[in-house]
Amino acid sequence: MIIDKKPVSKRTVKEAFSLMATAKSMAELYEDNFKLVSKYVHATSRGHEAIQLAMGMLLRPEDYVFPYYRDDAMLLGMGITPYQLMLQLLAKKDDPFSAGRTYYAHPSLNDPDKPKIPHQSSATGMQAIPATGVGMGIQYKEELSLHEKPKEKPIVVCSLGDASVTEGEVAEAFQMAALKQLPVLYLVQDNDWDISADASETRAQNAAGYIKGFRGITPVSINGSDFLACYFALEEVIKTMRKERKPFLVHAKVPLLNHHTSGVRMEWYRDDLEKAKKSDPYPIFKKQLLEYGFSENQIRQIEAESDEKVRVDYEKALKAPDPTPEDLFTYDFAPTPIVKEQGQKSPANSSRVVMVDCALHAVEELMKAHPECLLYGQDVGKRLGGVFREAATLAEKFGETRVFNTPIQEAFIVGSTVGMSAVGLKPIVEVQFADYIWPGLNQLFTEVSRSYYLSNGKWPVSMILRVPVGAYGSGGPYHSSSVESVVTNIRGIKIAYPSNGADLKGLMKAAYYDPNPVVIFEHKGLYWSKIPGTGYAKSVEPDEQYILPFGKAHLVTETDDATCRHNNTISIITYGMGVHWAMNAAKSFEGLVEIVDLRTLHPLDEGTVLSSVKKNSRCLVVTEEPVDNSFARSLAGMIQEKCFQHLDAPVMTIGSENMPAIPLNSILEQAMLPSIEKVQLKIKELLAY
C-alpha cells in the first residue's frame, strides 16, 4: 500500500502531544500512588501511546472499536477524559463504562458523539470474534440497505496484543474476515512480550507474517513509536477501508515501558528495559514537535497543563462515591416485553405437525416479518437446510445473505452474535450437536452472557442459540450428549428446553423478542416423534401470533385435592424427553402423578414447582443427564430446602447412568439412558416410602 503523506496539521500534532503527555502523566501518577490505586488491577499504555493515539483520533462516531486492557491512550484519543478513566481505575459508582464492575481500560460506550465500544472481556484475543461479528453485521446491513445513511461508511477496529494472536479464536476471526471481506482493521501492538514469556518462546512469526496465510487481509507494518508514521499509515488504511470495504491488519512494533499489570511488575522478569527505552515514543514526538516549530517553552507548558489536569482529575476521582451493595443487583437481564402468553396455541383449523417443523415455521415467520433477523451455522444453507432439516427452504426463501453456512467454527458462530446484536441485528445461530458446543462456551461465557451486566446495561446481546441435544437412535458418544448442567451455570443467559412443538414455536417467538441471549435445547429424538411414546411432541401448530413467555411451567397432568388427601401422590418435575418418560410411566399410576414440564430452565418457574410439591408431598426429578453434580440434583436440593416441612419422603432424582459417554451400541445406549420402565420403578419406590 502506498501511503500518501499529507502534512498533519499543527493543531492535530499539538492535540496528540497533549494527550500523550496526559497518558504518560497518568502512568506516572499511578506508579507514585501504587499502594492506593493497585487495589484493583490495571495496566497502562506506556510505550504504546503513539499508535494508540493515532488510532483513537482517526475514529468517528459511526465506527465501532474493541480496545483491549492496555489501550488507555487510545481512549484518550477518542475523547474520553482522565477523570472518566480514573473512575474505572478506582471502581467507582459513576464509572461510565461499568459502574465499578470491571477493570481499568475495559470500556463499553454507546455515546452518540464517540465511536461505539461494545463490551469485551479480559480474556486476550476473545474480542476478535465479536469485533468481526460487527463487521459481518455492517456488511449485512449495507447489502440489504438497512443502514441509516452515515456520513462515512463505518469500520470496525479490533485492538490486539501480539501474544493474543496465537489464540485459536483469533484465527477464526481472521478466517471469516478474509472469507467475507469484512471492513475490520486488526490493530496488533507488538511489544515482544506475553507476560513473562517473550516472542522467541511463544510464536513462530509475528502477526504480519502470520496474516499472510489468510488471503484477502492486507498486512501493513509500521513503527508504532512514531506518531506521525502511525497517523499517516492509519489514515490511509481507514480511507481505503471506507471506500473498498475490505480487511486490514496493521502490525505496529512498540516497546512496553511499564509493568504488564500493576500486579505483575516488570522488574521481576524483564531483561530488555534499557533497549526498550530507546524506542520510547515520547522523546521521539517531542523532537518532532520542535521540527513543527514548537518551542521548548511551549512543550513544557503543554506538559505542565497535562500534569495539572491529571492531578486534579485524580483528586476528584478519589472523592467520588463507591457503589452501594444494592448496585450489585442491577442489569442482570434487560427487561423483556414478553410477559403474557399471546396468540392461539391450538387454532381450530391448524393441523398437527412434528416438532422440527414448528421451529422451522417459527423462524420463517420471524424472518418474513423482520429483515434484521438472520440465520447461520454449519450446513444450514441452501444445499442442505440443516442436518435435521431444521432450516429447510429458508435460504431459498430469504436468500443466502440472510441464511448461510459458516465454517466449522463454534466459537465464531456463538461469539459473532455479540457484534451482530451491537449493530441492531437479531441473529439465530446453531451448533450442530450439543456435543460440539464446547468450543463455543468461551464466547458464550466471557462475551455473550456478561455483556449487559458488565456494560452496566448499555450492551445487551440479543441472540438465539439453537442446540440439538440428547440421545436418539444410537448416535454414539459424540452426537448424544445432554449439556444443560454446564449451560445453566452460565449466568446472564435464558434457557429453554421444550418437550413439544407448540411450546418450541412459542418459546422461539418469545426468544426473538427478548433482548437477552437465549439458548434453546431441542431434543433431536423428539423432532419427528419417531421414538415410541413421544407422540406428545407432535402438536397442533400454534398460529403466527403465538408467543409463550419464559418462566412459565406447564402442568401436563394434575392430581386433585381429594386424591391427595386419601392417597400418596407424587410430583414429577422434568423437561424435554423426561416429560415423555414421565407421561408414559404415569399411566400405571392413574391419578397419583402430577407432572410439571418446566419448559424453561432459566428463568425457572419456581412457584409452580414448589406449589406442586407442597400439594403432593413427594417429588421425583427426571432428567436425561447423568445425575451426579447435575442441574437436576441442584433442582432437587432447592425443592428439599424450600419444601422440607411438606415432604413425606426425600426428593429423588433419576437420570442417565454416571458414565463418561453414551456408547454407540444400542443395547449399551438403552442401559445408559432412563426409560419408561426405570421411571415407573422410581415412582413406585417413592409412593411406597
Salt bridges, closest charged atoms under 4 A:
GLU28 OE2 - LYS24 NZ 2.68
GLU31 OE1 - HIS259 NE2 3.23
GLU31 OE2 - ARG265 NH2 2.48
GLU49 OE2 - ARG46 NH1 2.92
ASP63 OD2 - ARG242 NH2 2.78
ASP113 OD2 - LYS114 NZ 3.50
GLU142 OE2 - ARG245 NH2 2.73
GLU152 OE2 - ARG60 NH1 2.99
ASP162 OD2 - ARG203 NH1 2.93
ASP190 OD2 - ARG203 NH2 3.02
ASP190 OD2 - HIS251 NE2 2.78
ASP192 OD1 - ARG203 NH2 3.26
ASP192 OD2 - LYS253 NZ 2.80
GLU236 OE1 - LYS239 NZ 3.68
GLU244 OE1 - LYS246 NZ 3.01
GLU267 OE1 - HIS259 ND1 3.76
GLU267 OE2 - ARG265 NE 3.61
ASP272 OD1 - ARG270 NE 2.60
GLU274 OE2 - LYS277 NZ 3.40
ASP280 OD2 - ARG46 NH2 2.66
GLU303 OE2 - LYS286 NZ 3.37
GLU308 OE2 - ARG311 NH2 2.73
ASP313 OD2 - LYS309 NZ 3.31
ASP322 OD1 - LYS92 NZ 3.42
ASP327 OD2 - LYS93 NZ 2.78
GLU364 OE2 - LYS397 NZ 2.93
GLU365 OE2 - LYS505 NZ 2.98
GLU365 OE1 - LYS509 NZ 2.71
GLU372 OE2 - HIS370 ND1 3.60
ASP503 OD1 - LYS345 NZ 2.73
ASP503 OD1 - ARG599 NH1 3.29
ASP514 OD2 - LYS494 NZ 2.69
GLU522 OE2 - ARG466 NE 2.68
GLU541 OE2 - HIS361 ND1 2.92
GLU541 OE2 - LYS505 NZ 2.91
GLU594 OE1 - LYS615 NZ 2.83
GLU606 OE2 - LYS642 NZ 2.65
GLU624 OE1 - HIS523 NE2 2.70
ASP648 OD2 - ARG618 NH1 3.79
GLU685 OE1 - LYS682 NZ 3.68
